[in-house]
Amino acid sequence: MNISPDAQRILATIDPARTKLGDLRKIAKEIKKDHALAMELWSTGEVLPRQLAILIMDKKLLSQDVIDGLCADIEAHGFDDQCHLIDWLMANQLSKDKKTVAMMESWRDSPSALQRRLFWYHQARLRWMGKTGHDNTDELLGLIEDGLAGEQPMVQWAMNFTAGQIGKFEAPLRPRCIALGERIGLYKDEMVAKNCTPSYLPEFIRIEVAKLSG
């Protein structure tokens, strides 16, 4: 794709070594919404321009075909950047519109690991934001129990996080979530920074439940 002068000017302000997410948000606030410009920035293949592109996309134009293309592009990045870009897309675009939320809710069995990650991360966020009493909670936990061990790492994280939120907020299901973590042992040996909550389910649930009562 040919890069317009406007896109070139914006790209010149982005320094991979110095530009922070807050800087990208400031640029996006000035641009507001410009889907054509977003696609130009996206075409660079670079992480920071793609993060900025996500901020200025028009969510009304994010059809399943468009999202499939974005996911295919994201797969060219390394693991950490894949996770960051797809989660950034969810937080800043896909979670903002009923149409795209409905798409995320249909991705449980998507052939795209990125889209499966978002199915589970969306379910976790619904509970994380304090929305409890979901009709599908027991079903989801059963799917996690059956499928967590065999999933791809980027999807495992989101499934595990969903189980953690279920265990945190749904006391009757808490023992199953703890037993799941003990049985699979996912993240048991993970080293975490001071004051960070570990992802290992028994510890995650213990710490997060204590926060609720504290």
Backbone bond lengths (Angstrom), bond angles and torsions (degrees), N, CA, C in turn:
res aa  C-N    CA-C-N  psi(-1)  N-CA   C-N-CA  omega(-1)  CA-C   N-CA-C  phi
1 M - - - 1.470 - - 1.529 109.13 -
2 N 1.337 116.34 134.06 1.457 120.90 174.41 1.529 109.23 -70.51
3 I 1.320 116.01 137.28 1.457 121.65 -178.25 1.522 109.36 -95.35
4 S 1.314 116.72 124.97 1.457 122.03 -178.81 1.525 110.62 -72.37
5 P 1.333 117.00 162.81 1.473 119.33 176.09 1.529 112.69 -57.45
6 D 1.332 117.69 -38.39 1.469 120.08 178.63 1.523 111.05 -61.41
7 A 1.330 115.96 -44.26 1.464 119.52 179.39 1.524 110.69 -66.48
8 Q 1.330 117.48 -40.04 1.461 120.70 178.75 1.524 110.65 -62.28
9 R 1.333 116.46 -39.89 1.460 120.05 179.79 1.529 110.75 -63.50
10 I 1.328 116.74 -42.02 1.459 120.62 179.86 1.520 110.98 -68.14
11 L 1.318 116.41 -42.43 1.461 120.13 179.79 1.532 111.34 -61.63
12 A 1.317 116.62 -32.00 1.463 120.30 -179.40 1.523 111.85 -67.70
13 T 1.331 117.31 -19.48 1.471 120.87 -179.69 1.529 112.19 -89.73
14 I 1.330 117.18 -7.03 1.474 121.19 -176.19 1.525 108.94 -100.08
15 D 1.320 115.35 118.94 1.464 122.16 179.21 1.525 108.12 -114.68
16 P 1.341 118.23 114.52 1.467 120.25 -177.22 1.522 113.74 -54.45
17 A 1.326 117.00 -27.65 1.465 120.04 -177.31 1.520 113.24 -87.32
18 R 1.334 117.60 -18.07 1.472 119.30 -171.63 1.521 114.19 -126.90
19 T 1.318 118.26 -25.50 1.461 120.56 -176.06 1.526 110.52 -73.00
20 K 1.335 116.40 130.39 1.458 122.87 -179.89 1.528 109.61 -106.45
21 L 1.347 115.30 168.61 1.463 119.23 179.93 1.530 111.01 -61.51
22 G 1.317 116.29 -35.36 1.463 118.99 177.67 1.515 112.02 -62.34
23 D 1.328 116.79 -35.46 1.467 120.74 176.90 1.527 110.59 -64.77
24 L 1.341 115.71 -41.22 1.463 119.33 178.47 1.519 110.95 -63.37
25 R 1.317 116.51 -39.10 1.475 119.81 179.34 1.529 110.90 -64.97
26 K 1.316 117.22 -36.56 1.466 119.98 177.45 1.522 110.88 -64.75
27 I 1.331 116.22 -43.29 1.469 120.00 177.94 1.526 109.73 -62.62
28 A 1.336 116.64 -44.26 1.462 121.08 -178.72 1.525 111.13 -63.59
29 K 1.322 116.83 -36.29 1.471 120.32 179.71 1.515 111.00 -63.21
30 E 1.323 116.38 -35.02 1.465 120.57 177.72 1.529 111.13 -72.33
31 I 1.318 116.78 -39.00 1.470 120.56 -177.84 1.515 111.28 -75.97
32 K 1.331 115.73 -36.08 1.460 124.11 -171.69 1.542 109.40 67.98
33 K 1.313 119.18 -120.97 1.466 121.90 -176.86 1.520 109.91 -111.70
34 D 1.340 115.67 125.86 1.472 120.30 179.05 1.530 106.71 -154.77
35 H 1.319 115.97 91.35 1.459 119.99 -172.84 1.526 112.27 -67.23
36 A 1.325 116.83 -37.35 1.469 119.45 179.68 1.525 110.25 -63.94
37 L 1.324 116.57 -43.53 1.459 120.56 177.31 1.527 110.14 -64.48
38 A 1.318 116.38 -38.95 1.462 120.20 178.01 1.523 110.95 -58.16
39 M 1.316 116.84 -42.68 1.458 119.88 -179.18 1.532 112.03 -68.66
40 E 1.328 116.30 -31.55 1.463 118.83 174.23 1.523 110.42 -64.73
41 L 1.322 116.40 -47.38 1.465 120.54 179.46 1.525 110.38 -62.81
42 W 1.315 116.53 -40.13 1.469 121.40 179.63 1.525 110.77 -61.54
43 S 1.318 116.67 -36.17 1.466 121.10 -174.69 1.527 112.62 -66.55
44 T 1.330 118.16 -13.93 1.467 120.48 178.86 1.518 111.78 -67.55
45 G 1.345 117.18 -25.02 1.456 120.83 -177.80 1.510 114.41 78.30
46 E 1.322 118.14 2.03 1.456 122.56 -178.20 1.536 110.50 -93.91
47 V 1.330 115.74 149.06 1.468 119.85 -172.57 1.526 112.68 -65.40
48 L 1.332 118.03 -51.70 1.463 119.39 -176.17 1.535 112.55 -63.86
49 P 1.339 119.94 -45.84 1.463 118.37 174.78 1.525 112.31 -59.61
50 R 1.321 117.65 -34.44 1.462 119.46 177.83 1.533 111.61 -69.71
51 Q 1.324 117.01 -34.84 1.460 118.97 175.55 1.528 110.54 -64.93
52 L 1.322 116.59 -42.21 1.459 120.00 176.41 1.524 110.36 -64.19
53 A 1.324 116.95 -41.60 1.463 120.90 178.96 1.524 110.82 -56.63
54 I 1.328 116.41 -42.79 1.468 120.01 -179.66 1.517 110.59 -60.00
55 L 1.329 117.33 -38.42 1.463 120.57 -177.28 1.525 113.03 -66.42
56 I 1.342 117.37 -27.97 1.471 119.15 -174.62 1.532 112.49 -109.40
57 M 1.333 117.54 6.69 1.464 119.94 175.96 1.525 111.20 -63.86
58 D 1.319 115.52 156.44 1.462 122.26 172.26 1.523 107.52 -94.52
59 K 1.329 117.18 109.16 1.472 120.40 -175.71 1.519 112.41 -62.34
60 K 1.319 116.80 -22.69 1.465 119.83 178.44 1.533 111.99 -67.75
61 L 1.328 116.62 -18.38 1.460 121.03 -179.17 1.524 112.74 -98.58
62 L 1.329 117.05 4.55 1.461 120.99 -177.69 1.528 110.10 -88.98
63 S 1.319 115.55 77.87 1.464 122.00 175.71 1.524 108.99 -76.82
64 Q 1.333 116.20 171.29 1.460 119.49 177.55 1.531 110.58 -60.35
65 D 1.323 117.66 -40.25 1.468 120.49 179.68 1.527 111.20 -63.03
66 V 1.334 116.26 -42.35 1.464 119.82 179.27 1.529 110.17 -64.13
67 I 1.324 116.70 -44.11 1.465 120.36 -179.96 1.525 110.79 -64.90
68 D 1.333 117.14 -38.47 1.469 119.73 175.96 1.525 110.51 -58.11
69 G 1.325 116.62 -41.34 1.457 120.22 178.88 1.520 112.01 -66.40
70 L 1.330 116.24 -41.61 1.463 119.90 177.79 1.529 110.38 -61.74
71 C 1.323 116.12 -41.93 1.463 120.08 179.75 1.524 111.06 -64.05
72 A 1.322 116.76 -41.23 1.463 119.99 177.98 1.527 110.75 -60.71
73 D 1.327 116.19 -38.84 1.465 120.17 177.83 1.536 110.74 -67.68
74 I 1.311 116.88 -41.97 1.467 120.92 -178.63 1.522 111.06 -62.66
75 E 1.323 116.27 -32.74 1.464 119.94 -179.17 1.531 113.06 -62.80
76 A 1.332 117.38 -14.62 1.470 120.47 178.11 1.523 111.79 -77.53
77 H 1.329 117.32 -12.18 1.460 121.25 -179.26 1.529 110.54 -87.35
78 G 1.322 116.01 168.76 1.449 121.41 173.72 1.522 111.06 -69.70
79 F 1.324 116.18 168.42 1.461 121.86 -172.69 1.525 112.45 -55.26
80 D 1.322 117.66 -51.77 1.468 119.86 -175.76 1.526 111.14 -63.12
81 D 1.325 117.22 -41.58 1.462 119.88 179.53 1.525 111.17 -68.51
82 Q 1.328 117.55 -35.04 1.462 119.49 174.56 1.520 110.62 -57.82
83 C 1.316 115.77 -50.11 1.470 119.98 -178.18 1.516 110.60 -62.20
84 H 1.323 116.13 -43.19 1.467 118.83 -177.61 1.523 111.33 -65.58
85 L 1.331 117.20 -44.75 1.460 120.09 -177.38 1.528 111.73 -65.77
86 I 1.341 117.44 -43.49 1.457 118.42 -176.96 1.526 110.74 -70.43
87 D 1.326 117.47 -36.69 1.462 120.26 176.93 1.525 111.02 -68.11
88 W 1.328 116.69 -36.31 1.466 122.20 176.98 1.530 110.01 -64.74
89 L 1.330 116.19 -40.09 1.461 120.38 177.28 1.528 110.65 -62.92
90 M 1.318 116.48 -41.83 1.458 119.28 178.75 1.528 111.37 -64.42
91 A 1.325 116.06 -49.83 1.461 120.45 -174.06 1.522 112.61 -64.87
92 N 1.338 116.25 -36.65 1.465 119.84 -172.39 1.515 114.78 -99.38
93 Q 1.336 118.08 -13.34 1.458 120.00 -179.06 1.525 112.77 -135.05
94 L 1.331 117.52 -59.29 1.458 120.14 -168.54 1.523 113.43 -66.56
95 S 1.318 117.34 -28.34 1.464 119.94 -179.87 1.522 112.77 -83.91
96 K 1.337 117.15 -0.36 1.461 121.48 -172.58 1.527 113.91 -98.49
97 D 1.321 118.14 -3.42 1.461 120.20 -173.73 1.529 109.73 -140.51
98 K 1.317 117.56 138.39 1.464 121.18 -177.06 1.523 111.81 -59.87
99 K 1.336 117.23 -35.39 1.464 120.60 -178.78 1.522 110.76 -65.42
100 T 1.322 117.32 -45.95 1.453 119.96 -178.27 1.531 111.83 -75.62
101 V 1.328 117.18 -29.89 1.468 119.38 172.72 1.527 109.70 -62.35
102 A 1.325 116.44 -42.70 1.467 120.12 178.57 1.527 110.69 -62.81
103 M 1.323 117.26 -36.03 1.465 119.54 176.62 1.526 110.24 -64.43
104 M 1.328 117.36 -45.62 1.464 119.54 179.37 1.524 111.16 -58.66
105 E 1.317 116.07 -38.22 1.461 120.16 -178.52 1.528 112.31 -70.69
106 S 1.331 117.14 -10.67 1.468 121.20 178.30 1.531 112.52 -98.10
107 W 1.324 118.33 1.68 1.458 121.73 -169.85 1.525 113.98 -96.36
108 R 1.290 119.53 13.77 1.467 121.07 -176.99 1.527 111.65 -56.26
109 D 1.330 116.73 -40.63 1.463 121.15 -177.68 1.527 111.91 -111.53
110 S 1.329 117.09 24.66 1.459 120.64 179.80 1.523 111.14 -61.06
111 P 1.325 118.47 143.96 1.470 120.05 173.98 1.526 112.20 -67.27
112 S 1.315 117.56 -14.83 1.461 122.24 179.16 1.526 110.05 -88.91
113 A 1.338 116.85 119.88 1.463 119.98 176.91 1.519 111.28 -61.94
114 L 1.326 117.11 -33.81 1.462 120.37 177.83 1.518 110.88 -61.88
115 Q 1.327 116.44 -42.31 1.457 119.58 -179.66 1.527 111.54 -72.67
116 R 1.327 117.74 -34.72 1.465 119.08 174.57 1.528 110.14 -64.30
117 R 1.316 116.74 -39.15 1.468 119.86 176.24 1.523 110.32 -56.30
118 L 1.335 115.60 -44.55 1.456 118.39 -177.57 1.521 112.26 -69.77
119 F 1.330 118.24 -32.83 1.461 119.02 174.43 1.522 109.54 -55.53
120 W 1.336 115.83 -50.48 1.470 120.03 -175.87 1.517 111.84 -72.94
121 Y 1.312 117.33 -38.91 1.469 119.29 -179.70 1.527 110.22 -65.06
122 H 1.321 116.59 -37.56 1.467 120.34 175.99 1.523 110.83 -61.43
123 Q 1.334 116.86 -44.45 1.459 120.10 178.68 1.528 110.80 -62.12
124 A 1.327 116.23 -40.23 1.470 119.69 177.71 1.520 111.14 -63.74
125 R 1.322 116.85 -43.48 1.465 120.82 -178.18 1.519 111.78 -64.17
126 L 1.330 117.81 -35.08 1.463 119.95 177.46 1.523 110.55 -57.92
127 R 1.330 116.29 -39.42 1.458 121.04 -178.91 1.526 111.17 -81.77
128 W 1.320 115.75 -38.69 1.462 122.02 178.71 1.529 110.50 -59.07
129 M 1.313 117.40 -33.88 1.455 121.32 -179.06 1.530 112.01 -82.95
130 G 1.338 116.05 9.30 1.457 120.88 173.34 1.506 115.28 89.73
131 K 1.339 116.86 10.09 1.459 119.94 178.91 1.532 108.57 -91.23
132 T 1.316 116.40 107.98 1.460 121.03 -176.15 1.526 110.24 -113.39
133 G 1.335 115.94 179.98 1.456 120.87 178.18 1.518 113.95 76.26
134 H 1.324 117.28 30.28 1.461 120.42 -179.20 1.533 110.53 -75.03
135 D 1.311 116.08 140.27 1.462 120.66 -178.59 1.523 112.88 -68.32
136 N 1.339 117.40 -23.27 1.460 120.31 -173.30 1.529 113.36 -98.54
137 T 1.316 118.77 8.41 1.470 120.48 -172.43 1.524 112.16 -63.12
138 D 1.328 117.40 -47.13 1.463 119.59 -178.87 1.533 110.65 -63.81
139 E 1.331 116.41 -39.38 1.469 120.39 178.05 1.527 110.44 -62.93
140 L 1.335 117.07 -45.01 1.453 120.34 -179.36 1.521 111.28 -62.15
141 L 1.325 116.28 -42.34 1.457 118.91 -179.54 1.528 110.52 -63.23
142 G 1.323 117.16 -38.70 1.459 120.50 176.60 1.521 111.60 -61.98
143 L 1.330 116.51 -40.45 1.465 120.37 178.25 1.528 111.24 -66.30
144 I 1.319 116.09 -37.74 1.460 119.74 178.12 1.524 110.09 -66.87
145 E 1.317 116.79 -43.95 1.460 120.57 178.68 1.530 111.59 -58.15
146 D 1.328 115.91 -38.82 1.463 120.45 -177.29 1.527 112.95 -81.09
147 G 1.338 117.22 -31.77 1.460 119.37 -168.53 1.507 117.32 -113.98
148 L 1.334 118.30 -11.11 1.463 120.06 -173.01 1.522 112.53 -59.38
149 A 1.308 117.71 -46.77 1.469 121.17 -173.67 1.521 112.34 -62.13
150 G 1.322 118.03 -31.43 1.456 121.17 -174.68 1.504 115.55 -97.59
151 E 1.325 118.00 -0.53 1.463 120.14 -177.22 1.522 111.73 -79.69
152 Q 1.340 114.38 165.79 1.453 120.53 175.56 1.529 109.50 -71.05
153 P 1.328 117.80 149.49 1.464 120.47 -173.98 1.522 114.55 -52.95
154 M 1.342 118.41 -40.77 1.456 118.04 -177.11 1.533 111.82 -68.89
155 V 1.324 116.39 -27.25 1.463 120.13 176.71 1.522 109.75 -82.66
156 Q 1.329 116.52 -37.06 1.465 120.71 177.40 1.518 111.26 -53.16
157 W 1.334 116.35 -44.20 1.463 119.30 -177.86 1.525 110.72 -58.01
158 A 1.330 116.79 -45.61 1.460 120.36 -177.20 1.524 111.57 -70.41
159 M 1.330 117.42 -38.26 1.462 120.32 176.23 1.527 110.42 -63.74
160 N 1.328 115.62 -43.96 1.460 120.70 179.34 1.528 110.69 -62.48
161 F 1.329 115.72 -40.59 1.466 120.28 179.30 1.524 110.70 -64.94
162 T 1.327 116.65 -38.09 1.460 120.23 176.21 1.519 110.57 -62.90
163 A 1.335 116.97 -44.98 1.467 120.02 177.18 1.520 110.72 -61.03
164 G 1.320 116.81 -36.66 1.454 120.04 177.80 1.515 112.64 -64.02
165 Q 1.327 116.34 -40.52 1.471 119.72 178.46 1.524 111.26 -69.57
166 I 1.329 116.31 -37.18 1.466 119.39 176.09 1.525 109.52 -62.81
167 G 1.326 115.94 -46.44 1.455 119.55 179.42 1.513 113.24 -63.60
168 K 1.301 116.70 -32.42 1.463 121.37 179.76 1.527 111.57 -70.31
169 F 1.328 116.56 -46.08 1.462 120.08 -170.01 1.522 114.62 -100.04
170 E 1.333 117.91 -19.30 1.468 120.60 -175.69 1.528 109.23 -112.74
171 A 1.328 116.09 88.83 1.472 120.78 -174.16 1.527 113.57 -55.64
172 P 1.336 119.96 -40.22 1.469 118.80 -179.76 1.528 113.28 -63.01
173 L 1.341 117.57 -26.74 1.460 121.79 -179.01 1.534 112.36 -95.75
174 R 1.306 116.70 -3.94 1.470 120.90 -175.67 1.521 113.06 -57.98
175 P 1.344 119.34 -45.86 1.474 118.22 -179.94 1.523 113.30 -59.55
176 R 1.352 117.70 -36.05 1.465 119.92 178.06 1.520 111.11 -65.11
177 C 1.318 117.03 -39.14 1.466 120.37 -179.70 1.524 110.74 -67.21
178 I 1.318 116.21 -41.47 1.465 119.95 178.36 1.524 110.17 -65.76
179 A 1.334 116.72 -43.40 1.467 120.44 179.56 1.523 111.07 -63.57
180 L 1.329 116.97 -36.46 1.467 120.90 176.87 1.521 110.55 -60.24
181 G 1.329 115.99 -47.74 1.451 119.71 179.28 1.509 112.37 -61.34
182 E 1.328 116.77 -41.45 1.465 120.53 179.65 1.525 111.28 -66.05
183 R 1.337 116.30 -38.59 1.466 120.20 -177.22 1.522 111.68 -69.63
184 I 1.318 117.24 -44.43 1.466 120.69 -175.61 1.532 111.46 -86.56
185 G 1.322 115.95 -34.71 1.460 119.63 178.72 1.516 114.62 73.09
186 L 1.329 117.47 17.54 1.459 120.88 -178.62 1.526 109.87 -63.91
187 Y 1.334 116.09 129.83 1.464 124.68 179.20 1.529 113.58 68.62
188 K 1.329 118.06 11.79 1.468 119.79 -177.56 1.522 111.72 -61.06
189 D 1.319 116.98 -36.15 1.458 121.30 -177.17 1.531 112.78 -99.48
190 E 1.325 115.95 12.19 1.466 119.98 -178.36 1.527 110.38 -69.26
191 M 1.329 116.56 133.83 1.459 122.28 174.94 1.527 108.39 -90.04
192 V 1.322 116.42 129.27 1.464 120.11 -179.86 1.523 109.31 -121.86
193 A 1.327 115.38 151.92 1.461 120.70 179.27 1.531 110.19 -69.18
194 K 1.298 115.48 157.93 1.465 121.38 178.72 1.525 110.02 -55.90
195 N 1.323 116.11 137.34 1.471 124.45 179.04 1.524 113.58 71.93
196 C 1.331 117.30 8.08 1.465 120.79 174.34 1.530 109.44 -99.13
197 T 1.321 116.75 144.24 1.458 121.13 -179.58 1.516 109.74 -83.35
198 P 1.332 118.62 127.62 1.466 120.44 178.94 1.517 111.44 -67.44
199 S 1.318 116.67 155.81 1.462 121.48 179.68 1.529 112.96 -85.84
200 Y 1.343 117.35 -16.33 1.464 121.03 178.80 1.525 108.76 -59.01
201 L 1.330 116.60 119.80 1.462 121.37 -166.99 1.531 114.89 -52.91
202 P 1.329 120.40 -48.59 1.466 117.94 -179.22 1.530 113.13 -57.55
203 E 1.332 116.61 -41.01 1.461 119.84 179.94 1.518 111.38 -74.55
204 F 1.336 116.72 -41.76 1.459 120.52 178.40 1.523 110.40 -56.81
205 I 1.316 116.36 -48.34 1.462 120.92 -176.72 1.530 110.50 -66.94
206 R 1.324 116.85 -42.54 1.474 119.56 179.77 1.535 110.47 -58.68
207 I 1.325 116.49 -47.63 1.467 120.53 -177.38 1.514 111.42 -67.45
208 E 1.358 116.78 -43.75 1.467 119.75 -175.66 1.533 111.53 -71.29
209 V 1.317 117.83 -35.39 1.469 120.11 176.98 1.528 109.89 -66.67
210 A 1.325 116.29 -38.48 1.471 119.66 176.93 1.513 111.62 -61.29
211 K 1.325 116.62 -36.13 1.469 119.99 177.84 1.533 110.47 -64.79
212 L 1.331 116.68 -37.53 1.462 120.09 179.62 1.516 111.46 -62.43
213 S 1.317 116.58 -38.79 1.465 120.16 -176.81 1.524 112.81 -89.67
214 G 1.339 115.28 -8.35 1.454 118.45 -178.45 1.507 112.66 -93.70
